[in-house]
Amino acid sequence: MVQPVANIDLIAFLQALPEGRKRRGVRYPQWLLLLMAILGILSGCRSARDLERFAKRHHQAFAAALDVDMPKAPCDSTFLYLFARVELEQLFGLLRQWMLAQIADQDREVEQPICDGKTLRGSAPQPDSTDGATRFVTQVTLYACELGVVIAQTSFDTGESHERAALRALLSTLELEGVLIQADALHTSPALFNSPPSRARGRPTKWCNSLETSTPA
């Protein structure tokens, strides 16, 4: 059971996660590898090899900034072993706690609208493209759990757009302030986070991606 962390520093949250690896042969602290993995993924890494290259480029900067002994960067197998042994559900819970801790007004009930995209049943026409791809209509919805209602929605043709672009356009039309938006993992695309902010003023809008995991057969 992970204990609540008083410090809002991300490293403190990662250090609260129980060690999942065997002690023999461990060269790097678990929290350090997780931190490198998180920053690497936010920088566009999509595989263990990507994380290895990211670590090689920045391991000296990590060592200097965090005052840790790291003469050599971790390799891809080190990250693979970490992901195989770490308790992912506990890690996701800690990350969610950390994101909530970044909100200045802790006494305020945080609104958490949920974004989701669904294919409209019966909307798929016959393939009309040379590659045989089937086009259909998808509806993107922003749902307010506290109110129990949909507060905004839009739709798009998959042959003309995609869910990330639709959600980005939808959020740009809303007055959002101090809310925590939950969305699927596909919205971790850098293009979404590098886009212009919504019409919100004052406190920034924060994101919480619902990480999708699967168990190998």
C-alpha positions as CSV (number, residue, x, y, z in Angstrom):
1,M,0.0,0.0,0.0
2,V,1.5,3.3,-1.0
3,Q,1.4,6.0,1.7
4,P,0.3,9.5,0.9
5,V,3.2,11.9,0.2
6,A,3.2,15.3,1.9
7,N,5.9,16.8,-0.5
8,I,4.5,17.8,-3.9
9,D,7.8,17.1,-5.6
10,L,7.5,14.4,-8.3
11,I,10.7,12.7,-7.1
12,A,9.2,12.3,-3.6
13,F,6.1,10.6,-5.1
14,L,8.3,8.2,-7.1
15,Q,10.4,7.4,-4.1
16,A,7.3,6.4,-2.2
17,L,6.7,3.5,-4.7
18,P,7.8,0.2,-3.3
19,E,10.8,-1.4,-5.0
20,G,9.7,-4.1,-7.4
21,R,13.1,-5.4,-8.6
22,K,15.4,-7.9,-7.0
23,R,18.3,-6.3,-5.2
24,R,21.0,-8.3,-7.0
25,G,22.5,-6.4,-9.9
26,V,20.5,-3.2,-9.4
27,R,22.6,-0.2,-10.5
28,Y,20.1,2.6,-10.6
29,P,17.5,3.7,-8.1
30,Q,13.9,2.9,-9.2
31,W,12.8,6.5,-8.8
32,L,15.6,7.7,-11.1
33,L,14.7,5.3,-13.9
34,L,11.0,6.2,-13.6
35,L,11.8,9.8,-13.7
36,M,13.9,9.4,-16.8
37,A,11.2,7.2,-18.4
38,I,8.5,9.8,-17.7
39,L,10.5,12.7,-19.1
40,G,11.6,10.6,-22.0
41,I,8.0,9.7,-22.9
42,L,7.0,13.4,-22.6
43,S,9.8,14.1,-25.0
44,G,8.5,11.7,-27.6
45,C,10.0,8.4,-26.7
46,R,7.8,5.5,-27.8
47,S,10.0,2.4,-27.0
48,A,12.7,1.1,-24.7
49,R,15.3,1.9,-27.4
50,D,14.0,5.5,-27.5
51,L,14.5,5.7,-23.7
52,E,18.0,4.3,-24.0
53,R,18.9,7.0,-26.5
54,F,17.2,9.7,-24.4
55,A,19.2,8.5,-21.3
56,K,22.5,8.6,-23.2
57,R,21.9,12.1,-24.4
58,H,20.9,13.4,-20.9
59,H,22.4,11.2,-18.2
60,Q,25.2,13.6,-17.4
61,A,22.6,16.4,-16.9
62,F,20.5,14.1,-14.7
63,A,23.5,13.2,-12.6
64,A,24.5,16.9,-12.1
65,A,21.0,18.2,-11.4
66,L,20.1,15.4,-9.0
67,D,23.5,14.9,-7.4
68,V,23.6,11.1,-8.2
69,D,26.4,8.9,-9.3
70,M,25.6,7.8,-12.9
71,P,28.8,7.2,-14.9
72,K,26.9,5.2,-17.5
73,A,23.4,5.7,-19.0
74,P,20.9,2.8,-18.5
75,C,20.3,0.6,-21.5
76,D,17.0,-0.5,-23.0
77,S,17.0,-3.8,-21.1
78,T,17.2,-1.9,-17.9
79,F,14.0,0.0,-18.7
80,L,12.3,-3.2,-19.9
81,Y,13.1,-5.0,-16.6
82,L,11.9,-2.0,-14.7
83,F,8.5,-2.0,-16.5
84,A,8.2,-5.7,-16.0
85,R,8.7,-5.5,-12.2
86,V,7.1,-2.2,-11.2
87,E,3.6,-2.1,-9.8
88,L,1.9,-0.2,-12.6
89,E,-1.4,0.4,-10.8
90,Q,0.4,1.9,-7.8
91,L,2.6,4.0,-10.1
92,F,-0.5,5.4,-12.0
93,G,-2.1,6.1,-8.6
94,L,1.0,8.1,-7.4
95,L,1.1,10.0,-10.7
96,R,-2.5,11.0,-10.3
97,Q,-1.9,12.1,-6.7
98,W,1.0,14.2,-7.9
99,M,-1.1,15.9,-10.6
100,L,-3.8,16.7,-8.1
101,A,-1.1,18.0,-5.7
102,Q,-0.1,20.6,-8.2
103,I,-3.4,22.4,-7.8
104,A,-2.9,25.3,-5.5
105,D,-6.3,25.4,-3.8
106,Q,-6.3,21.9,-2.2
107,D,-9.6,22.6,-0.3
108,R,-11.5,23.2,-3.5
109,E,-13.3,20.3,-5.0
110,V,-11.6,19.6,-8.3
111,E,-13.8,19.4,-11.4
112,Q,-12.7,16.4,-13.6
113,P,-14.5,16.4,-16.9
114,I,-13.8,13.3,-19.0
115,C,-13.2,13.3,-22.7
116,D,-14.0,10.3,-24.8
117,G,-14.5,9.4,-28.5
118,K,-17.0,6.8,-29.7
119,T,-17.9,5.5,-33.2
120,L,-21.5,6.1,-34.1
121,R,-23.3,2.8,-34.8
122,G,-24.4,2.4,-38.4
123,S,-22.4,5.4,-39.6
124,A,-19.8,3.5,-41.6
125,P,-20.4,3.7,-45.4
126,Q,-18.9,1.4,-48.0
127,P,-15.1,1.9,-48.6
128,D,-14.6,4.6,-51.2
129,S,-10.8,5.0,-51.1
130,T,-8.2,3.2,-53.2
131,D,-6.7,1.5,-50.1
132,G,-10.1,0.1,-49.0
133,A,-10.2,1.9,-45.7
134,T,-13.6,2.2,-44.1
135,R,-14.7,5.7,-43.1
136,F,-17.0,6.3,-40.3
137,V,-18.3,9.1,-38.0
138,T,-16.8,9.5,-34.5
139,Q,-18.4,11.6,-31.7
140,V,-16.1,13.2,-29.1
141,T,-17.8,14.1,-25.9
142,L,-16.8,16.1,-22.8
143,Y,-18.7,14.7,-19.8
144,A,-19.0,16.5,-16.4
145,C,-19.2,13.8,-13.7
146,E,-20.3,16.2,-11.0
147,L,-23.3,17.4,-13.0
148,G,-24.0,14.1,-14.7
149,V,-24.4,15.7,-18.1
150,V,-22.5,16.2,-21.4
151,I,-21.2,19.8,-21.5
152,A,-19.8,19.7,-25.0
153,Q,-19.5,17.4,-28.0
154,T,-18.4,17.4,-31.6
155,S,-18.2,14.8,-34.4
156,F,-15.9,14.2,-37.4
157,D,-15.4,12.0,-40.4
158,T,-12.4,9.7,-39.9
159,G,-11.5,10.2,-43.5
160,E,-11.0,13.9,-42.9
161,S,-9.8,14.3,-39.3
162,H,-8.9,12.4,-36.2
163,E,-9.8,12.3,-32.5
164,R,-6.9,14.4,-31.3
165,A,-7.7,17.2,-33.6
166,A,-11.4,17.1,-32.8
167,L,-10.7,17.2,-29.0
168,R,-8.2,20.1,-29.4
169,A,-10.8,22.1,-31.4
170,L,-13.5,21.3,-28.9
171,L,-11.5,22.4,-25.9
172,S,-10.5,25.6,-27.7
173,T,-14.2,26.7,-27.6
174,L,-14.7,26.3,-23.9
175,E,-14.1,28.5,-20.9
176,L,-12.1,26.2,-18.7
177,E,-10.4,27.2,-15.5
178,G,-8.7,25.1,-12.8
179,V,-10.1,21.8,-14.0
180,L,-8.4,18.4,-14.4
181,I,-9.3,16.9,-17.8
182,Q,-9.1,13.1,-18.2
183,A,-8.5,11.7,-21.7
184,D,-7.4,8.5,-23.3
185,A,-3.7,7.7,-23.8
186,L,-3.8,8.5,-27.5
187,H,-4.0,12.2,-26.5
188,T,-0.4,12.1,-25.2
189,S,0.6,13.3,-28.7
190,P,3.0,16.2,-28.5
191,A,0.9,18.1,-31.0
192,L,-2.0,18.3,-28.6
193,F,0.1,19.7,-25.7
194,N,1.9,22.1,-28.0
195,S,-1.3,23.6,-29.4
196,P,-2.6,27.0,-28.3
197,P,-4.4,27.0,-24.9
198,S,-8.1,27.1,-24.5
199,R,-10.0,30.3,-23.8
200,A,-9.5,29.7,-20.0
201,R,-8.2,32.6,-18.0
202,G,-6.5,32.5,-14.6
203,R,-5.5,29.1,-13.3
204,P,-4.3,26.8,-16.1
205,T,-6.2,23.7,-17.1
206,K,-4.4,20.4,-16.2
207,W,-4.4,17.1,-18.1
208,C,-4.6,13.6,-16.7
209,N,-4.2,10.8,-19.3
210,S,-5.8,7.5,-18.5
211,L,-3.0,5.1,-19.3
212,E,-4.1,2.0,-21.2
213,T,-2.2,-1.2,-20.3
214,S,-2.5,-4.7,-21.6
215,T,-1.2,-8.1,-20.4
216,P,0.8,-10.2,-22.9
217,A,-0.8,-13.5,-23.8
